[in-house]
Amino acid sequence: MELRELAAFVAVVEEGGLSAAARRLHVSQPALSQTISGLERELRVKLLKRSSTGTRPTEAGTTLVGEARAVLARYEQALRAMARHTGEGEGILRLGISLEFPAAVLSPALAELAEACPDTKVQARHLSSAQQLAALRAGELDVGLLRERPSGEQFDAMLVTREELGVLLSADQAAELAGPDGVALDALGGLEWLAFPRSDSPAWYDELTAILRSHGLDPGTDAPEGQLLIAEVKLAAVSAGRTFALAPPNWSQPIPDGVSWAPLAGRPLVRRTWAVWAADSRRRDLGRLIAALDRPGAG
């Protein structure tokens, strides 16, 4: 068996048909069909069931697709490891960024990377922590900035920022509730918390709601999956006077006259962000970015 044959078989299974897999692999459908037939002859088993509704793996095919994915993943891992010696594997650095990650931290780090590795182009995507973790596992990101630290030995992680969150309120409510040390968290009990989807970052959501409950607040229900809690949404909801939202003191979004930001008394809510990358990565440019994010004062 050759790697191209295994990759072709996995593509057919994942796409559910030869035509879609051929488009994905940029080959003709007859050529792909011939590759699969050759693989079946070599293994002396039927790998696929073809019908009018698509193509599904047989029992033997299901076994092979699991083994094929493992072989292909190991091959990719070997290429990444060898990039340490060949200098290859650099050029494009795929970076995931959580919403509201402070530009004051990221911009200097990217500038330092550009100076140290001028041939590296950064492709940045705003993704939730859960989406970033899935992309890292699939090899679609090189490094992510996540609100929670993944467990296990597959990834390395470094704490990048600690943000003491404050509260966004309508200007009238802020004037009423704010004391000399800020707004007490339990003073927000009559307001609705503007939540983000739990699926975006389950560990951070659970930590946050546990603290709210410990101060007598009802977190209510989380936002629908896929709904982005962008700055404009926060400000519009808060200005109506029945909702509070959370934001860091160095929030980059301009705050309109009808809304005020205030610190929370006692600083009970701390939002942390970790840089996360594959533990077996040997990329020089990735190492320079991590080092830049680890500079004193970066977080």
C-alpha positions in Angstrom: 0.0 0.0 0.0 1.1 3.5 -0.8 0.4 6.7 1.1 -1.5 8.1 -1.9 -3.7 5.1 -2.0 -4.6 5.4 1.7 -5.2 9.1 1.3 -7.5 8.5 -1.7 -9.5 5.8 0.3 -9.9 8.1 3.3 -11.1 10.9 1.0 -13.7 8.7 -0.6 -15.0 7.6 2.8 -15.1 11.2 4.2 -16.7 12.6 1.1 -19.3 9.8 0.7 -18.6 9.3 -3.0 -16.1 9.1 -5.7 -17.0 12.3 -7.6 -16.7 14.5 -4.5 -13.5 12.8 -3.4 -12.0 13.3 -6.9 -12.7 17.0 -6.8 -11.1 17.2 -3.4 -8.0 15.4 -4.6 -7.9 17.1 -8.0 -7.9 13.9 -9.9 -10.3 12.4 -12.4 -13.1 10.1 -11.1 -12.0 7.1 -13.3 -8.4 7.5 -12.0 -9.7 7.5 -8.4 -11.9 4.5 -9.1 -9.0 2.6 -10.5 -6.9 3.4 -7.4 -9.6 2.1 -5.1 -10.1 -1.0 -7.2 -6.3 -1.6 -7.1 -6.3 -1.3 -3.3 -9.2 -3.8 -3.0 -7.3 -6.3 -5.3 -4.1 -5.9 -3.2 -5.9 -6.4 0.1 -8.3 -9.1 -1.4 -11.3 -7.5 0.4 -14.2 -5.4 -0.6 -13.7 -1.9 0.9 -16.7 0.1 -0.3 -20.4 -0.4 -0.9 -21.7 1.7 -3.7 -25.4 2.6 -4.1 -27.6 5.4 -5.5 -27.3 7.3 -2.3 -23.5 7.3 -2.1 -20.6 5.2 -1.0 -20.1 3.6 2.4 -17.3 1.5 3.8 -17.7 -2.2 4.4 -16.7 -3.7 7.7 -13.2 -4.2 6.3 -13.3 -0.6 4.9 -14.2 0.8 8.3 -11.2 -1.0 9.8 -8.9 0.3 7.1 -10.0 3.9 7.3 -9.0 4.0 11.0 -5.6 2.5 10.3 -5.1 4.7 7.2 -5.8 7.9 9.2 -3.3 6.8 11.9 -0.6 6.1 9.2 -1.3 9.5 7.5 -1.2 11.4 10.8 2.1 9.7 11.7 3.5 10.7 8.3 2.5 14.3 8.9 4.1 14.2 12.3 7.4 12.8 10.8 7.4 15.7 8.3 7.0 18.2 11.1 9.8 16.6 13.1 12.1 16.7 10.1 11.4 20.4 9.4 13.7 21.0 12.4 16.6 19.7 10.3 15.7 20.8 6.8 14.3 24.3 7.6 11.1 23.4 5.7 7.6 23.6 7.1 7.8 27.4 7.5 6.4 30.1 5.3 2.8 30.2 6.6 2.0 30.2 10.3 -1.7 29.5 10.9 -2.9 31.4 14.1 -6.2 31.1 15.9 -7.3 34.1 18.0 -10.1 34.3 20.5 -12.5 37.2 20.2 -11.4 40.3 22.2 -7.8 39.1 22.5 -5.8 42.3 23.3 -4.1 43.8 20.3 -1.6 45.4 22.7 -0.2 41.9 23.4 -0.5 40.4 19.9 0.7 43.3 17.7 4.2 43.6 19.3 4.7 39.8 19.2 3.7 39.7 15.5 6.1 42.6 14.8 8.9 40.8 16.5 8.1 37.6 14.5 8.1 39.6 11.2 11.6 41.0 12.0 13.0 37.6 13.1 11.4 35.5 10.4 10.6 37.8 7.4 9.7 34.8 5.2 6.9 33.7 7.5 3.4 34.9 6.6 0.8 34.7 9.4 -2.7 33.6 8.6 -4.9 34.7 11.5 -8.5 33.5 12.1 -10.9 34.6 14.8 -12.3 31.3 16.3 -13.8 30.2 19.5 -11.6 28.2 21.9 -13.5 25.0 21.0 -13.1 25.7 17.3 -9.4 26.4 17.7 -8.8 23.1 19.7 -10.6 21.1 17.0 -8.5 22.8 14.3 -5.3 22.2 16.2 -6.1 18.5 16.6 -6.9 18.3 12.8 -3.6 20.0 11.9 -5.4 23.1 10.5 -3.8 25.5 13.0 -0.2 25.8 14.1 -0.9 27.8 17.3 -4.1 29.0 19.0 -4.9 31.6 21.7 -7.5 29.8 23.8 -9.5 30.7 26.9 -8.8 27.3 28.4 -5.8 25.0 28.7 -6.2 21.6 27.0 -5.3 18.5 29.0 -3.1 15.7 27.9 0.4 15.5 26.3 -0.6 16.3 22.7 -0.1 20.0 23.2 2.2 22.5 24.9 0.6 25.6 26.4 1.8 28.9 27.9 -0.3 31.4 29.8 -0.2 34.6 27.8 -2.7 37.0 29.5 -4.6 37.5 32.7 -7.4 40.1 32.4 -9.3 41.3 35.4 -12.8 41.7 33.9 -15.0 44.7 34.7 -18.7 45.3 33.9 -20.4 47.2 31.2 -23.6 48.9 32.3 -25.9 51.6 31.2 -24.6 55.0 32.3 -27.5 55.5 34.8 -27.0 52.1 36.4 -23.3 52.5 36.7 -23.8 55.8 38.5 -26.2 54.1 40.9 -24.3 50.9 41.6 -20.6 51.9 41.5 -18.8 52.4 44.8 -15.3 53.6 45.6 -13.9 50.2 44.7 -16.2 49.6 41.7 -19.4 47.6 41.3 -20.0 44.7 43.7 -20.8 41.6 41.8 -23.8 40.8 44.0 -25.2 44.2 43.2 -25.9 43.0 39.6 -28.6 40.5 40.8 -31.5 42.3 39.2 -29.9 42.3 35.7 -29.5 39.7 33.1 -26.0 38.6 32.2 -25.2 38.8 28.5 -23.7 35.3 28.1 -21.7 33.7 25.3 -22.4 30.2 24.0 -21.0 27.6 26.4 -19.9 25.5 23.4 -17.3 28.3 22.6 -15.3 27.5 25.7 -16.9 25.1 28.1 -14.3 25.2 30.9 -14.2 29.1 31.0 -18.0 29.3 30.8 -18.4 26.9 33.7 -15.7 28.7 35.8 -17.5 32.1 35.1 -21.0 30.9 35.9 -19.8 29.2 39.1 -18.4 32.5 40.3 -21.6 34.4 39.4 -23.7 31.8 41.3 -21.4 32.1 44.3 -22.3 35.8 44.4 -26.1 35.1 44.2 -26.5 35.8 40.5 -28.5 33.6 38.2 -26.5 33.2 35.0 -29.6 32.1 33.1 -29.0 30.2 29.8 -26.1 30.5 27.5 -26.4 32.1 24.1 -27.3 29.9 21.1 -24.4 28.0 19.6 -22.7 29.9 16.9 -23.8 33.3 18.1 -20.9 35.8 18.2 -20.9 38.0 21.3 -19.2 40.9 19.4 -18.7 44.4 20.9 -21.7 45.9 19.0 -24.0 43.3 20.4 -22.7 43.9 24.0 -23.1 47.7 23.8 -26.6 47.6 22.2 -27.9 45.2 24.8 -26.3 47.0 27.8 -27.6 50.4 26.7 -31.2 49.2 27.0 -30.7 49.1 30.8 -31.7 45.5 31.7 -28.4 43.7 31.0 -24.8 43.7 32.1 -21.8 42.5 30.1 -18.2 41.7 31.0 -15.2 43.4 29.4 -11.5 44.0 30.3 -10.3 47.5 31.4 -8.2 47.8 28.2 -11.1 47.0 25.9 -10.3 48.3 22.5 -13.9 49.1 21.5 -15.0 52.8 21.9 -17.7 53.0 24.6 -20.7 55.3 23.7 -22.0 58.0 26.1 -25.0 55.8 27.2 -22.8 53.0 28.5 -20.1 52.9 31.2 -17.4 50.5 32.1 -16.6 49.9 35.8 -14.2 47.6 37.7 -15.7 44.8 39.8 -15.0 45.2 43.5 -12.5 42.6 44.7 -11.6 41.7 41.1 -13.4 38.3 41.2 -13.3 37.5 37.5 -10.0 36.8 35.8 -10.0 35.8 32.1 -6.9 33.8 31.1 -5.7 33.1 27.6 -3.1 30.4 26.7 -1.0 30.0 23.6 -1.4 26.3 22.6 0.6 24.4 20.0 1.5 20.8 19.1 4.0 19.4 21.5 6.0 17.8 18.7 6.3 21.1 16.7 9.9 22.1 15.8 9.1 25.2 13.8 11.6 28.0 14.4 9.1 30.7 13.5 6.5 29.3 16.0 9.2 29.3 18.6 9.9 32.9 18.0 6.3 33.9 18.3 5.9 32.0 21.6 9.0 33.6 22.9 7.7 37.1 21.9 4.4 36.4 23.7 6.4 35.4 26.8 8.2 38.7 27.0 7.8 40.5 30.4 4.8 42.7 30.3 3.3 40.9 27.3 0.4 39.6 29.4 
